[in-house]
Amino acid sequence: MGQYHKLVAPELRQYVMPHRLGAGLNAREQVAGALVPAALAALLVVDPTAAQADLPGFPGRGRWAGQRIFAIGDYAQDDDLPGWAGPALSRLYALCREEDSEPKLEAYENHLPAQRDALFFEARRKWQELSEIGFLDNISSQVEGLVEFARNGRFAGNGVRDFLPVKHAHGRWSLDCDVKTKEWIARRGYPREAWARPAAGAPTPTFASAMAQTGPERVIACLDRQEFLDPQAFGEPATLAGIVCGSEGSAAAALAQLFHPRCRGGGDLSEFARAGGWRNGRLIVSSPEPSAAGLPTTAEIRSRFTDISKPMKRFLKKEFG
């Protein structure tokens, strides 16, 4: 099992649920998979435009630009972040729950009567404590469509959702995978309408890789540390779409620095020199143009900030091969 994590923007009281984005809750699962890093990049983009490489038409773009971001684990301790003034860190993970309604007694009907009552009252007591603090809002749905479109797949199922690769040609949808994968999808029982559909908000049925090549030049930066990640160092076009479409690339390198630096349980990342370096930092995917919020431009970041692409690229290669 190990330690579970969710991405949070505490000052906005928002979080992202990895299960909604086809990923497990362990740190390694989220960093190695491409979908949570893709969502993070989309949320951080500054002043997204109508350019194809900026993936227009999706509501979540830029929601977290310039915000403090980190991954909260269920093993978190209250003193993990010096000077932290928000809800107790040991409770923050529990405040990120998809179902925030009051527990119902009927949910415990499969237990013996004595156990049922004890479990129910304990669950309700914890819910009352947490509800007084205030649950965070799950905004995963605001980036699901963008990730589906840019990475040419469709989320399906409940719990940890599956990501089914699709293509569209001659007016017809089909699965973009080998025979064994198609057989596995069939065994999962997904109806055709689960994947034979456009992504919500998408301007075209599917995304062409050429769309990522030209658009506003962007890098990923931590404003507090004055450090940045260059997508081109990871073999990605320096555009939002280029970053979102990467695998174990610049967005994964950013995400890897948002977890607690110590390995506390199964599924945590190996401890490394830059572990936790961007944790609770103000993050952006930069814009080449001056922003109304006064955030540094891509050119300013390249000239003033430290490029940490090489050490983070080495870490990802060592961690995941």
Secondary structure as the mmCIF struct_conf table of DSSP 4:
data_model
#
loop_
_struct_conf.conf_type_id
_struct_conf.id
_struct_conf.beg_label_comp_id
_struct_conf.beg_label_asym_id
_struct_conf.beg_label_seq_id
_struct_conf.end_label_comp_id
_struct_conf.end_label_asym_id
_struct_conf.end_label_seq_id
STRN STRN1 HIS A 5 ALA A 9
TURN_TY1_P TURN_TY1_P1 PRO A 10 ARG A 13
STRN STRN2 GLN A 14 VAL A 16
HELX_RH_3T_P HELX_RH_3T_P1 PRO A 18 LEU A 21
TURN_TY1_P TURN_TY1_P2 GLY A 22 GLY A 22
BEND BEND1 LEU A 25 ASN A 26
HELX_RH_AL_P HELX_RH_AL_P1 ALA A 27 ALA A 32
BEND BEND2 GLY A 33 ALA A 34
HELX_RH_AL_P HELX_RH_AL_P2 LEU A 35 LEU A 44
STRN STRN3 VAL A 45 VAL A 45
BEND BEND3 VAL A 46 ASP A 47
BEND BEND4 ALA A 50 ALA A 51
HELX_RH_3T_P HELX_RH_3T_P2 GLN A 52 ASP A 54
TURN_TY1_P TURN_TY1_P3 PRO A 56 GLY A 57
TURN_TY1_P TURN_TY1_P4 PRO A 59 GLY A 66
STRN STRN4 ARG A 68 GLY A 73
TURN_TY1_P TURN_TY1_P5 ASP A 74 TYR A 75
TURN_TY1_P TURN_TY1_P6 ASP A 78 ASP A 79
BEND BEND5 ASP A 80 LEU A 81
TURN_TY1_P TURN_TY1_P7 PRO A 82 GLY A 83
BEND BEND6 GLY A 86 PRO A 87
HELX_RH_AL_P HELX_RH_AL_P3 LEU A 89 LEU A 92
TURN_TY1_P TURN_TY1_P8 TYR A 93 LEU A 95
BEND BEND7 GLU A 98 GLU A 98
BEND BEND8 SER A 101 SER A 101
HELX_LH_PP_P HELX_LH_PP_P1 GLU A 102 PRO A 103
HELX_RH_3T_P HELX_RH_3T_P3 LEU A 105 TYR A 108
TURN_TY1_P TURN_TY1_P9 GLU A 109 ASN A 110
BEND BEND9 HIS A 111 HIS A 111
HELX_RH_AL_P HELX_RH_AL_P4 PRO A 113 ILE A 133
HELX_LH_PP_P HELX_LH_PP_P2 PHE A 135 LEU A 136
STRN STRN5 ASP A 137 ASN A 138
TURN_TY1_P TURN_TY1_P10 SER A 140 SER A 140
HELX_RH_AL_P HELX_RH_AL_P5 SER A 141 ALA A 150
TURN_TY1_P TURN_TY1_P11 ARG A 151 ASN A 152
STRN STRN6 GLY A 153 ALA A 156
BEND BEND10 GLY A 157 VAL A 160
STRN STRN7 ASP A 162 ALA A 169
TURN_TY1_P TURN_TY1_P12 HIS A 170 GLY A 171
STRN STRN8 ARG A 172 LEU A 175
BEND BEND11 CYS A 177 CYS A 177
HELX_RH_AL_P HELX_RH_AL_P6 VAL A 179 ARG A 187
TURN_TY1_P TURN_TY1_P13 ARG A 188 GLY A 189
HELX_RH_3T_P HELX_RH_3T_P4 ARG A 192 ALA A 194
TURN_TY1_P TURN_TY1_P14 TRP A 195 TRP A 195
BEND BEND12 ALA A 196 ARG A 197
HELX_LH_PP_P HELX_LH_PP_P3 PRO A 198 ALA A 199
TURN_TY1_P TURN_TY1_P15 ALA A 200 GLY A 201
BEND BEND13 PRO A 203 THR A 206
HELX_RH_3T_P HELX_RH_3T_P5 SER A 209 ALA A 212
TURN_TY1_P TURN_TY1_P16 GLN A 213 GLN A 213
BEND BEND14 THR A 214 GLY A 215
STRN STRN9 ILE A 220 CYS A 222
TURN_TY1_P TURN_TY1_P17 LEU A 223 GLN A 226
STRN STRN10 GLU A 227 LEU A 229
HELX_RH_3T_P HELX_RH_3T_P6 PRO A 231 PHE A 234
TURN_TY1_P TURN_TY1_P18 GLY A 235 GLY A 235
BEND BEND15 ALA A 238 THR A 239
HELX_RH_AL_P HELX_RH_AL_P7 LEU A 240 VAL A 244
TURN_TY1_P TURN_TY1_P19 CYS A 245 CYS A 245
BEND BEND16 SER A 247 GLY A 249
HELX_RH_AL_P HELX_RH_AL_P8 SER A 250 ALA A 256
TURN_TY1_P TURN_TY1_P20 GLN A 257 LEU A 258
BEND BEND17 PHE A 259 PHE A 259
BEND BEND18 PRO A 261 ARG A 262
BEND BEND19 GLY A 265 GLY A 265
TURN_TY1_P TURN_TY1_P21 GLY A 266 GLY A 267
HELX_LH_PP_P HELX_LH_PP_P4 ASP A 268 GLU A 271
TURN_TY1_P TURN_TY1_P22 ALA A 273 ASN A 280
STRN STRN11 GLY A 281 VAL A 285
BEND BEND20 PRO A 288 GLU A 289
TURN_TY1_P TURN_TY1_P23 ALA A 292 ALA A 293
HELX_LH_PP_P HELX_LH_PP_P5 LEU A 295 THR A 297
HELX_RH_AL_P HELX_RH_AL_P9 THR A 298 ARG A 304
BEND BEND21 PHE A 305 PHE A 305
STRN STRN12 THR A 306 ASP A 307
HELX_RH_AL_P HELX_RH_AL_P10 SER A 309 PHE A 320
#
